[in-house]
Amino acid sequence: MAYLKYISYFLPENKLSNNDLCEDTNDFTAEKILHKVGISNRYRVNSNQFSSDLGCSAAEKLFKEYKVDKADIDFILFCTQSPDYPLPTTACIIQNKLGLNKNCGALDYNLGCSGFTYGLMIAKSLIDSSIANNILLITSETYSLHLEKSDISNNSIFSDAASASLITNCSKNNILDFIYGTDGSGAKNLISKKNSFKNSSSKNSFFMNGAEVFKFTLFEVPALVKKIIEKNGLNFEDIDLFIFHQASKVVLNAIKRKLKIPDEKFFNNIIDIGNTVSSTIPVALKDAISKKKIKKGQLVLIVGFGVGYSWAGTIIRF
Amino acid sequence: MIEAGQFIDDFKEILVEEEDISLKTNLKDLDSYDSLFVLEIIQFFDEKYSMNIEVQIIQESVTLEDLYKRSFNIN
């Protein structure tokens, strides 16, 4: 049965503060960005760092931190929307960089904020169908490469990072049942056309209709949470901690208010890290564990939602 | 049906700090007006009236009266 065993994450060295963001503009102030977006710092890759590099760094941290024998890895799932190249598959590059066995399966999948929960869903399926036993799930994003420097709004939100998780075949299961969904009518509301075949324009290549994405979140996510709890035969009160995709302060607060989640059951670490897209949930899980916000036996509900629109959520029993 | 006076009171209570707003108030003149104000209005309509307001209505409303009339389909 599928067991989420270990999580590590990697942040690039470059920190971008609110003061840095406001250097060349009079339209924003550092205080206003913090007040509105709820983020103090976000991270940026160097000019020679790409999603495979971040992903490998996160995986190496995982191997070292938990003394994982890399020879045991028999599948890599790599989630990114900023692959090193259109082809080959970045997961294949990672297999070689990490020195993993050649009998290791490797695939990329293109999802954003729902990427980690989707990855868990795929990993669980691969283990439950006896296809793989030790799955390395990597989420890695360099959204900064999609953004124009002048786009202060999106630069204030998005952050580069990677996570690596090990999901193993175990006698017990700690990844409960999923609810997932898709609404492609929202594709136009969060889109990057940079270096694409359909529209190769490099100008205004990244677009987010914040109001429409917010509406999607406000009306879809609370219903999704209720469905996840119901599917697992639980009650709202049974959940010990809620960890949502760390989109922005306004989104997180809106979900918290609508679901009436008490402060002690709501985890939020966006202020120091920013929105790392598919890595926000594993980064938050890791931080919550480190801060002892999650204790053994507790139930943690996780929900990823956003670009696509795409969403997926489940409950982890720690 | 929400009366105009009630709408202004609700709007003041949740969204703005100014005391002297009326239906003629230009939304862009409010201190709290910025790019995230639209999101706050969406949340306001959901919380207060359980309404899923169209983003276009907010974006096209110049005054509070526009927002009130278009949201509640008042001619």
Boltz contact constraints between the chains, C-beta under 6 A:
constraints:
  - contact:
      token1: [A, 36]
      token2: [B, 36]
      max_distance: 6.0
  - contact:
      token1: [A, 211]
      token2: [B, 38]
      max_distance: 6.0
  - contact:
      token1: [A, 211]
      token2: [B, 55]
      max_distance: 6.0
  - contact:
      token1: [A, 212]
      token2: [B, 55]
      max_distance: 6.0
  - contact:
      token1: [A, 214]
      token2: [B, 39]
      max_distance: 6.0
  - contact:
      token1: [A, 215]
      token2: [B, 42]
      max_distance: 6.0
  - contact:
      token1: [A, 218]
      token2: [B, 46]
      max_distance: 6.0
  - contact:
      token1: [A, 250]
      token2: [B, 36]
      max_distance: 6.0
  - contact:
      token1: [A, 250]
      token2: [B, 39]
      max_distance: 6.0
  - contact:
      token1: [A, 254]
      token2: [B, 43]
      max_distance: 6.0
